[in-house]
């Protein structure tokens, strides 16, 4: 498995763990990040979507789908920008930015792995 694929495998595992938390017991995590507890179904819908995304990431990693890796770098690196906008708009408190940092860190890891790969070719 290439280093870039490994970075996606790890991110897939993170997404899967986060999805299980959101599906099974979302409120402790919400409160940890300064969000109100909820009984709405939407947080569990997000958990379901994260589980689906984890499958895509895992499959892409197994098949070494480099164009998918590149696409994830482009999208994950924007996550902190969106979340910062949400904080600035007053929709959420700043701890939500930690999710964006995880996304950005994963994107940088994948991007560095891809750069290293292209330098070796």
C-alpha positions in Angstrom: 0.0 0.0 0.0 1.4 3.4 -0.9 1.8 6.1 1.7 -1.0 8.2 0.1 -3.3 5.2 0.2 -2.4 4.6 3.9 -3.3 8.2 4.7 -6.7 7.5 3.2 -7.1 4.2 5.1 -6.4 6.1 8.4 -8.9 8.8 7.4 -11.5 6.2 6.6 -11.0 4.7 10.0 -11.4 8.1 11.6 -14.6 8.7 9.6 -16.0 5.3 10.6 -15.3 5.9 14.3 -16.9 9.3 14.1 -19.9 7.9 12.3 -20.5 5.3 14.9 -20.4 7.9 17.7 -22.9 10.1 15.8 -25.2 7.1 15.1 -25.1 5.6 18.6 -24.5 8.4 21.1 -24.1 11.8 19.4 -24.9 14.1 22.4 -21.7 13.7 24.4 -19.7 14.6 21.4 -21.9 17.5 20.5 -21.6 18.9 24.0 -17.8 18.4 24.0 -17.7 20.8 21.0 -20.1 23.3 22.5 -23.1 22.2 20.5 -26.6 21.7 22.0 -27.7 18.1 22.6 -30.3 17.0 20.2 -32.9 14.3 19.6 -33.3 15.3 15.9 -32.5 12.7 13.4 -30.2 14.9 11.4 -27.1 14.2 13.4 -27.6 10.5 12.8 -28.1 11.2 9.1 -24.6 12.9 9.2 -23.3 9.8 11.0 -24.7 7.6 8.2 -23.2 9.8 5.5 -19.8 9.6 7.3 -20.0 5.8 7.4 -20.7 5.8 3.6 -17.8 8.2 3.0 -15.5 5.9 5.0 -16.4 3.0 2.7 -15.5 5.2 -0.4 -12.2 6.2 1.2 -11.3 2.7 2.2 -12.1 1.3 -1.3 -10.2 4.1 -3.0 -7.2 3.4 -0.8 -7.3 -0.3 -1.6 -7.5 0.4 -5.3 -4.9 3.2 -5.1 -7.2 5.6 -6.9 -4.9 8.6 -7.1 -7.4 11.0 -8.7 -9.7 10.3 -5.7 -6.8 11.1 -3.4 -6.3 14.4 -5.1 -10.0 15.2 -4.9 -10.0 14.5 -1.2 -7.0 16.8 -0.6 -8.9 19.6 -2.4 -12.1 19.1 -0.4 -10.5 18.3 3.0 -8.3 21.3 3.0 -11.3 23.6 2.6 -13.1 22.1 5.7 -11.4 24.5 8.1 -12.4 27.4 6.0 -16.1 26.4 6.0 -16.0 25.8 9.7 -14.3 29.1 10.4 -17.1 30.8 8.4 -19.7 29.0 10.5 -17.9 30.3 13.7 -17.7 33.8 12.3 -21.4 33.7 11.4 -22.1 32.8 15.0 -23.7 29.4 14.1 -21.3 27.4 16.2 -18.5 27.9 18.8 -14.8 27.7 18.0 -14.2 24.1 19.2 -15.8 22.9 16.0 -12.6 24.0 14.3 -10.9 20.9 15.7 -12.8 18.8 13.1 -11.4 21.1 10.4 -7.9 20.7 11.7 -8.2 16.9 11.6 -9.4 17.2 8.0 -6.6 19.6 7.0 -4.0 17.5 8.7 -5.2 14.4 6.8 -5.2 16.4 3.5 -1.6 17.6 4.1 -0.5 14.0 4.9 -2.1 12.8 1.6 -0.8 15.7 -0.4 2.8 15.2 1.0 2.5 11.5 0.2 1.4 12.2 -3.4 4.2 14.8 -3.9 6.7 12.3 -2.6 5.3 9.6 -5.0 5.5 11.9 -8.0 9.1 12.9 -7.2 10.0 9.2 -7.2 8.4 8.4 -10.6 
